[in-house]
Amino acid sequence: MVRTMRVGIYAGVIAVGVMVASVTSAYAQAAPNCRNTESFEKWRAGFKKDALEQGITPRTLARTEHLLVLDRKIIGIDRGQRVFSQAFLEFSNRMAGAGRVPRGQQLIKKHSALFAKIEEQYGVPAPVITAFWALESDFGAGIGKFEVLRSLASLAYDCRRSERFHKELIAALKIIQRGDLTPDTMIGSWAGELGQTQFLPSHYFNYGVDFDGNGKVDLLRSVPDVLATTAHYIQKIGWRRGEPWMLEVRVPQRMDWSQASLDIEHPHSQWAQWGVTLANGKPLPEDAPKASLLLPMGRLGPAFLVYPNFRVYTEWNNSLIYSTTAAYLATRIAGAPPLRKGNGTPDTFTMEQTRELQTLLVKAGYDVGGVDGKLGASSRKAVQQAQVKFKLPADGYPTDELVRRLRRGG
């Protein structure tokens, strides 16, 4: 799913698990228990007035009137979302399973001329596009079954994120007014995402490409439009033509783990000096951009060198576990072998255990950004600071030993 909100993932090392949820997780956190005090009818009248001021025609509003309705079931889904954590290996094994690798390769072969034309124009390789195509809709098999206008109207009315979904509802009306979709064929996710790579309506409208030349941008049914639009968006959010995005590596048993951070980059020569090699033990290639060391499950788990292009993945989806999985799947589709899986068995933490860890860190004077059971950037930074204090490997990944030290107070 295309996300827009950045989070502080570059400011520390990587979490044990991460929230994997719908598009609404990307937006600014709103009070989950807010109350809707205005009637839906009054809200809708105000929305229509604003829509007209933003260039939506009376005819478009008349065509969509039957779908600009309140569906409390949608609000219930939104407010009932449960945040959950998964370790990288658990999530990647499920989402980047072996079946999606050969299927992606088959589709690249089937559409080879199309992918070549898209890469020539936008600079984005086929495996990168195809990995998102796989994760977002299983190559178009699961684009959603909800009436998007109904969902967006309900979410725009609700007080949790009304401003954000108001904007997306306007964008959805612009898509219809432009002639890309009709009100009744605008089907997608319950949160309003559209198409085979699940674009927000604002991204659909702003980045959509009519690559099949039929005069419409159809991200639901037209494979050329889907793939070209995806490449266009990836290019716009920073893809660097001809550069790598991820390389699995092997890390030594001991090194300065504080260097494992997405906001720290070193040339391959420096990583090699510290004992980092390719996953098969061979030396790192010399010709490569500076890279960051990514340890999604700490020093005992899988290890990657990631390059400036990896930031595109975190821009697409601010869940680091999703981003890492998407980048890894792209390398597999491009021909990389399966994960080596690291040097041992990392400790795993449930949300309850993470809350205890955060509570102990707060008691010890560290800023965790809130005791919520989620290991965000602030919590990871606090973990790393505590690891330094206790002279533990400071990879920012929580361990049972750290919890024991915190319980003892030192």
Secondary structure as GFF3:
##gff-version 3
##sequence-region A 1 410
A	DSSP	three_ten_helix	9	11	.	.	.	ID=ss1
A	DSSP	three_ten_helix	23	26	.	.	.	ID=ss2
A	DSSP	alpha_helix	40	53	.	.	.	ID=ss3
A	DSSP	alpha_helix	58	64	.	.	.	ID=ss4
A	DSSP	three_ten_helix	65	67	.	.	.	ID=ss5
A	DSSP	alpha_helix	72	79	.	.	.	ID=ss6
A	DSSP	alpha_helix	88	95	.	.	.	ID=ss7
A	DSSP	alpha_helix	100	110	.	.	.	ID=ss8
A	DSSP	alpha_helix	112	122	.	.	.	ID=ss9
A	DSSP	alpha_helix	126	137	.	.	.	ID=ss10
A	DSSP	beta_strand	146	147	.	.	.	ID=ss11
A	DSSP	alpha_helix	148	157	.	.	.	ID=ss12
A	DSSP	alpha_helix	162	178	.	.	.	ID=ss13
A	DSSP	three_ten_helix	183	185	.	.	.	ID=ss14
A	DSSP	beta_strand	187	188	.	.	.	ID=ss15
A	DSSP	alpha_helix	201	207	.	.	.	ID=ss16
A	DSSP	alpha_helix	223	236	.	.	.	ID=ss17
A	DSSP	beta_strand	246	250	.	.	.	ID=ss18
A	DSSP	three_ten_helix	257	259	.	.	.	ID=ss19
A	DSSP	alpha_helix	268	273	.	.	.	ID=ss20
A	DSSP	beta_strand	277	278	.	.	.	ID=ss21
A	DSSP	beta_strand	292	294	.	.	.	ID=ss22
A	DSSP	beta_strand	303	306	.	.	.	ID=ss23
A	DSSP	alpha_helix	310	316	.	.	.	ID=ss24
A	DSSP	alpha_helix	320	333	.	.	.	ID=ss25
A	DSSP	alpha_helix	351	363	.	.	.	ID=ss26
A	DSSP	alpha_helix	377	389	.	.	.	ID=ss27
A	DSSP	alpha_helix	400	408	.	.	.	ID=ss28
###
